[in-house]
Amino acid sequence: MRDEGAVHGDALGIERAHQDSAVGFRPSKPLAWGRADWFWLSGLALAIYAAYFRAVRFEFVFDDRPLILQNPLLLSWNSIPRFFTEHLVAFLHPHSQGTYYRPILSMWLLINRKAWALNPLAWHLSTLTLHVLATFVVFMLARRILACRFGAGLAALVFALHPAHVESAAWVMGLPDPLMTLFAVLALVLYLRARGSEDRNRLLWQAASWALYGLAILTKEVALVLPFLIFTYEWLFPLAPSRVHGRRKLSARFLQALRPVLPFLVVTAIYLVARWAAIGGLSHAVTPIPWRTLVATWPMVLWLHLRILLWPVGLCAFYDVPYVTNPGFANCALPLIALVACGLFLGWVSSKSPRAAFATVSLFLPMLLLLNLRVFPEGEILHDRFMYFPSVGFALLMGLGAEALVTSKGLKLSTKIARAALVFAAGVTLGVATFHYVGFWANDWTLYGRSLAIAPGNKLAANNLASDLADQGRYQEAIPLYRQILDRDQNYSLANYNLGYCLYKAGMYDEAAKYLTHAIALNPSEADAYMFLGMADFRSGRIPQAIRCLQKGIDLNPGNARYHFVLGVVLRSHGDLPAARQEFTAAVSLNPGLSDAREQLAQMDQQQRGK
């Protein structure tokens, strides 16, 4: 059965490509919505929930703890203004320069915290449903771009079940990418809905598109590429052919493509001003990398991310990808050759099909933001989730290729059989792979164990595995792991702090103080390091040093009630009762539920009455 509006032709479903340069490419009339579309959406939703059904029983892992379980801002609606005036983790590091300005993400977390409390099943189901909704809007976009229902369905199926999306769908805090993609792609769909329409609601669709774009960039920064994608679409699919020639034709076409983008640029400008005010700049370097190393590492980073889409084998949460300090054939030239080969192939395809050209730009343009390696911590320059938004373009290319394959004159099978076979093969292959990778996100132990099996040199994975042992009170098992990390890199501040913490918990106060002091030297803005160093000094009888450390921790994070309580305990033991009372009172004021501080105040009151 032939789909309504299906496009047939040669390479990648090209329609009369020879007319492109003469009159401008005019996209086909949008497909009418029918029962087949609802069938596709239902099937996509069922496929996703079937592949991911285990995830709803998983625990909170990795960044779920600080950003959800330990985030005080998610306890009150009064926190909303702070979301727009601070960086994402300001509550953890109030004196550090933030890189992530994501107020809508914080609002989404707040809404979920109020709705589900700390029920991991509900949180996982919420994140998974975001992936389902993002798949729906990708299907809607593909229908408009590809102008064929089967190609759109196959593209959405690839997007729905691609194993690279497991990190974003099976992990609660993977939700920024599905949420941002939902907003950004829907903004593009509504823009295309309004484009060239005489509908009286055209302005409403446009305004909704602008608003959704604003929500997208306030959720995750990669959405900033959307105006460039719209410009690309306008350039490839002009509504009217230019009547001028030569250089004037190019400039006229440029202005014609730019005009619809201007409202999006206004939204972008407002966002950049708000971002600058909130985080003190557009971006801040997390890892200082020399330019020579930065440029030499680019081919490897881009190729490995592209390989995640092309050959999703050996996926995990962390990868061992060192910076390229000494460029050679394997770590620089070979990835560059692979990238150039892919670029030449897609460039050839794009020269024959504007639809393929738009899909190619949608794939590679968001990947360019990955080149700013300085904003990523060391060891985190490669992640599956970074390819969630670029995979929209990849899915469109797969949809185009599938449509071309089933309509090829050289194919012996009937179109109906060929389409059913392709859907079955893609669904089963991708679904089984996704089901396999989902299992590694069940808990921290399996997550970090898998990562170390794939990337044994990744310090963050090893550190987090040791931290999982420490969270269970297994300090004697965690301590050797931290020592192994520091044997490789003694200046890894996080491992120094964590080892100091474990040594403190194990009662080895003097050795704990040594590592905590080194952690502070490496990262002077880490308030927790000052607190535990102060506690170690206190346990070792170094009271004045303990008071100074605890006071420094409070200076860095004055809103932490526990810091005030600990300082109060030290001051009381030192005989400074007025200062101790002041700290206990501050602790109760910040956290009325802190019973330890209330008990200390009650004991002091009782002692005073006894006198």
N, C-alpha and C positions, 0 to 999 in steps of 0.2 A: 504494500500500500504506500502510495506516495504522500508525504506530508504536505500540508498546505503551505505554499510559499517556499518550498524547498528549492535550493539553488543547485543546479547541476552544471558540470563543465569539466575543464581539464584540471591542472594542478591546483589543489586546495579550493575547489569550488569557485573559480574566478568567473565573474560574469562580464563578458564583453570588455575585457581589460583594455582593448585597443581604443576604447572611447574615452579612457580616463584623461589623457592629456588634451583631448580636443574640447570636451564640454564640461569636464569635472565629473567626478564619480558621484552618482546619486544613489544612496542606499535604497534597498527595496522597501516597499510599503510594509510597516510593521505587521507581524503575524497577528491574526485575530486569536484571542484567547479561547481555548476550547477544552474539551474533556481530556484530550491527550496531554495537555499541560498539567492538569490536575493529577493525571496518572503519573507523570514524571515526578512532580513534587512529592506525592505520596510515596513513590518508590524510593526517592532519594532520602526522605526522612526515615523510612524503615531500614534502609541499608545502613545509615549512619548509626541509628540506635542499636542495630544488630551487631555492628562491628565494635561498638564502644560500650555495650551494656555492662561489662564488668567494671567500668570506670566509676560508676555511681556508688560503688561500695568501697572505693579507695579512701585512704587517709589524706589529711593535709600533708603536703611535702614541701621541702625546699623553702622558697620565699613566701609560701602560704603563712608560715608562722609569724614573721615580723609584720607582714603587710595586712594580715587578717586577724590572726589570733592575738597578737600583741599590739595592735594598733588602737590607741585610745581615742583617736579621732572618729572611729566608727561607732562610738557609743552614743553620740548625740548629734541631732540635726544642726545644732549650733556650730558645728565644725565646718559647715559648707563654705562660709566666707574664707576660711583658711585655705581651703582647697585651691582657691583662685589667687592666693597671694603668696603661696609657698611651693617649693618643689615637692615631689611625691614622697620622699622619705625625710622630710624636715623634722618630723616628730622623733625620728631615730637619731638624726645628725643635724641638730638645729644650727650649728655653726659651720657646717660644711657647704660648699658650693654644689648645688644640685644640677643634674643634667636633664632630669625628666620633669616636665611641666605637664601634668595630666589630670586636671581637675575633674573632667567628666568620668574618667576611670575611678577616681576617688569617690565620686558621687555614686557610681554604680556599686562599688564595694559597700558604701554606707547603706544603700537601699537593700542589698542582699543581707547585710549584717542585721538590719532591723527585721527583715522578713524571715530569715532562716536561723538567726542566732548563730551557733557554731555547729550546725548539723552538716557534716561533710557530704552526706548523700544529696541534700538539697543544693549545696554549692556546686557539686559536680554536675548535677542535672542542669543547673542554670547555665554553666559554661558550655556544656554539650549542646544545649538548645541554641545558644548563640551561634555555634558552628552550623547547626541546621538552618537557622535563619540566614546566615551568611551564604550558605549554599543556595538557598532560594533566590537571593538577589543576584548571585552569579548566574543562575539559570535565566533570570529575567534579562540581565545584561547580554548574555550570549544570544538570546532570541533576537535582540535588536541588532547586535553586531554581525552575527552570522546569517541572520535571516533564514534560518532553517531549524526546524524543531528538533530533528534528530541530532544534528551537530551540537545544538545548545544543550540537549540532554546529556550527551556523552561528555561535553565539557564540564557540566555540573557534576557528573558522576566522578570524573577524575578529581575535581576539586573536593568533593565530599569524602572520598575514600583514600586520598593520597596519604601514604604513611608519614610523610613529612609534617602532616598536620596533627599528629598524635600529641606532640608537646603542647599545642595550643588548645586541644579539645579534651584531653584526658587529665590535664593538670589544671587545677582551679585558677592559679595565677597566670595561666596561659591565655586567659580571657581577653587581654588588651587587643590582640590581633583579630580575633573574630568580631569583637565589638567595633573596633575601628573599621574593619573591612565592611561590616554591615552598614555602617553610616556612609562610608566613602562610596561604595558601589551603588547603594541606593541613591545617593546624591547624583551620581552619574546617570543612573537609569531615569530619574525624574528630569534631569537636564535634557536627556534625549527625548523624553516624553513631551517636553515643552518646545523643543527645537523645531522650528518650521511649522508649528501647529497654529491653526486659527481658532483653537478651542478658547472659549471665554475664560477658562480656568488656567490659561497659560501662565499668567503672572504668578498665580498661586503655586504652580508646579516649580517655577523658577525660584521663588522665595523659599520653598521647602528644600530645594536643592542647595541653596546657599546656606541655609540653617544646618542641614545635615553635614555639609562640609565643615562648618564650624565645630560641630560636635565631634567629627572625625579627628580633626587636628588637635582638639583638646583631649582626645583619648590616647592618641599615639602620633608621634611626629612624622612618621613615614607618609601620612595622608597628605602632607604638603605637596606631593607630586601630582595631586588631582588636577589643579589648573593646567599643568603641562600636558596631562593626558587629554583634557578637553581641547586645548590648543591643537594637539596632534590630530584629534578627530576632525576638528574644523578644517585643518589643512588637508587632510586626506579625503574628506567628504564635503566639499563646499556646497552650500545650498544653491548657489548660482554661479555659472561660469564667468570668468573675468572677460571684459570686452577690450582690455588693453593688452599690449604685447611687450616683450623684452623685459628690461629691469622694472619698468613700471608695473608689469603684470605681477612680478614677484612681490613687490612692495604692496600692491593692492591686495594680493592674496594674503600676505602677512597681516595687514590691518584687518582684513575681513575675518581672519581666524582669531585675531587678538580681541576683537570687540566683545564677543560673548564671555571672554575670560575675565574682563575687567571687574565685575562684581565679586568674583572669587578672589581676585587680587586684593580687593578692599578688605574682605574678610581676613585674608592672610596678613595684611598690614596691621589690622587690629589685634590679631593673635600675637604677632611678633612684638608689638608694644607691651601687651600684657605679659608675655613671657619674659621680656627684658626686665620689666619691673619686678616680677616675682622671683627670678633666679639670678638677677644681676648680669644678664648677658644672654646672647642667643644660645651659647653652649660653653661648656667648660671641659678642659682636658682632664681625664681620669688617669690615663697612663701616658707619660711623656715619651714620645717616639720620634727619633730623628727623621727628617724628611727622606733621607736615602733609604732607611729601613721601611718607612711607610710605603713608599712607591714600590719597593721591591716585593713587599708582601701583598700588594693589591691583586696580582694575577692569581696567586694561590687562594686568596679569600674568595674572589669572585668565582673561580672555577669550582671550588669545593661546595659553595652554596648552590651553584647550578647543577652540580653532580647529585646533590640531594634530591632534586626534582627528576633528573634523568635516570638515576640508578639508586633508588632509596634502599641501600643495603648497609647494614652495620650502623643503624641509627641509634643515638643515645642522647642523654641530656648534655654531656660535656665532651669536647673533642680536644685532642692534643695537637694544636696547631701553633707552633712557635713562630715568632716574627722572623722574617728573612733578613738576617744581618749579613750573610755572605751569599749573594745570589749565585745560583748555579743552574744546571740544566734541569734537574729534578724538581727543585723548589721554586723556580721562577720561569725558565724558558719553556718547559713542557706545559705547565698550566696556561701560559700565554698562547702557545700554539693551539691548545685545545679551545681556548676562548675565541681566537681568531677564526678557527675552523667553523665553530658554531655560528659566529657572527657572519661569516661569508655565506653560509648556507641560508640562514634566516634572512640575510640581506637579499639574496637571489630570490627567495620566495616572496619577500615583501615587495620586490620590484614588479612582481606579477599580480599581486593581490593587495589592495589597500586594507582589506580586512586582516590579512596576515601581518601587514605593516603595523596596524594598530595593536594587535596582540603582541607583537615583538617588542614594541615600545612599552607596553604595559608590563612585560616581563622584566626588561632590563632597566627601565628608569628608576623604579624603587630600589633596585640593587645598588645604584650609585651612592645612596646614602650610607651603605655599608663601608664605603671607602674611608669614612672619617673614623679610623680605628682608634683614635685617641680618646674617644668618649666611652670606650668599652674597657672594663677591667681586664688585666692580663689573664689569658686563658679563656676568655669569653668572646672571641672575635668570630666564632662560628657557632650558630645555633639553628636548629630546624625551624624554629618559630619565625626567624627572620625572613623565611621564604613564603610565609602565609599569604601576604598581599601580592608579592610578585607572581605567585602561582596562579592568580587570576588570568594573567596573560598566557602562562603556560597551558592552562586548561582551555583557553580559547584556541590556541594553536592545535591542541589535541582534537578539539571539536572540528576544526577546519579539516585536519588530516583525515579524521574518521569519515566525514561527509564525502571527501574526495575519493576515499578508498571504496566505499560502498557504491558510488556512482560511476566508478571507473569502467570504461568499456571493456577492459581486459579481464575483468572479474567474471568468472564463470557462474558464480552463484547468483540467485535472484537478490534483488535489493532487500527484500523483507528478511530473507534468511541471513544475509550478510550483516544487516543491522542487529538482528537478534544475537548473532554469534559474537559480534563486537561488544555489545552491552554485557553479555554473559561473561566473556573472557576478561574484560576490564573490571567488572564488578567483583568477580571471584578472586582474581589475582590481587587487586588492590585491597579488597576486603580482608582476605586471609593475612596479608602482610600487616595491615593496620591492626587486626585483632592480635597478632603476635606482639607487635611493639607496644600496644596498650598495656600489656601485663607488667612491663618494667616500671610503670608509674604507680604501682600499688602502694608503696611506702618508701620511706627514705632508704631503707636498707637495700631493697632491690634496685632502686633508682641509682644510687651511688655505686653499688656493686657492679651493675651493668656498665656504668660509665668507666670505672677503673679497668674492667675487662677489655673494653674497646680502646680507652685512652689512659693507660697506666701513668703517663707523665703529667696528667692534669692535676695541678695542685689543689684547685678548688674542690674537685670531686673527692680527693683524698681527705681534705680538711673537713668536708661535710660528712663524710662517712665516719670520721673520728668524732665529729660533733654529735652524730646520731647515737654513738656509744655513750658519750658524755651525758646526753639528755636522759639516757636510761640509768644513769648512775654508775656506769661501768668505766670508771675513770682509769683504772689500772690497765684496761685494754686500749683506751683512747690515747693515753700518754705515749706509748711507743710509736703509734701512727703519726702523731704530731712531731715526734723527734725525727722520724724518717723524712717528713716533709722539710723540716728545717735543715736536715743534712744536705738536701739538694739546694735549698735557698734559705739561708739564715735570716735574710731580711724580708721574709714574707710576714707582714705585720699581723695578718689575721691568725696565722698559725702560732705566732708568738703570744698573742693575746689568749687564744684558746688553750694553749699549753699552760700558760700561767694560771688560767682559771681552773683547769683540771688539777694542777699541782696544789692550788689553794684548797680545793674540795678534798683532796687526798691528805691534807694536813701538812704538806711540805711547803711551809710559808716562805722560808728564805729563798728557796729555788724559784717559787712562784713569783716573788718580787723581782728576781732577775729578769725573767721573761716578760713580765708586765712592764717593767721599766724600758726594756728594749722595744716593746710594742708601742709605747707612748712616744719614744724617740722617733719611730718610723711614722706614726700617725698621731700627732698631738691633739687631734680633735675627737679622739675616741673616749667618750665620757666613762663608759663602763670599765675601761682599763684603769682609769684613775680610782674608781670605786673599789675594785678588787685589790689594787695595789695598796690603797688605804687600809682595807680590811686585813691584808697580809701583814702590813706594818703593825697594825693594832694587835694582831695575834702574836707577833714577835716582840711586843713591848715597845715599839717605836711610836709612841703616842703623838709627839709633835709632827713627825712626818706623816702619820696617818691623817691627822686633822688637815694638813695642807693638801694632801692628795684628794681627800673627800670634798674639801671646799672647791678645789679646781674642777672636780666632776660636776658639782652643783652649778658652778659658773658656766660650764658648757651646756648643761641640761637642767635648768632651774625648775622645770616642771615635773621632775621625777620625784615622786613622794618617797620612794624607797631610799634614794640618796640622802634625803633629809633625815629619815629615820636612822640610818646607819651612823651618820655624823652625830646625831643626838645621843646614840648609845656610847660612842667614843667620848664625847664631851662629858657625859654623865660619869663615866668611869674615871675621867680625868679630874672630876670635881667641879667642873664649870657648869653648875646647875642652871643658872639663868639662860646661858646659851643653849644648853641641852633642851630646856623647855621650849625655847623659841623654835628649834628645829623640829621637835615633836609636833608642835602646834602647826607648823608649816606643812608637815607631812599629812596631818589629819585634814587640813584645809584643802590640800591637793587631792587627797583620796580619803573621803570620809569612811570608807570601808576598811581602812588599814587598822585592824584591831591591835596589832603589835604596838603601834604608836599610841593608841588610846590607853592601853595597859600601862605603858611607861608613864604617861601623864597621870594616870590614877595612882600609881605607886609613889610618884613624887608628891602628889597631893597628900597622900596618906602619911608619908614620912614627915611632911611639913606640919600636918596637924598633930602628929605625935610629939613633935618638939614643943 
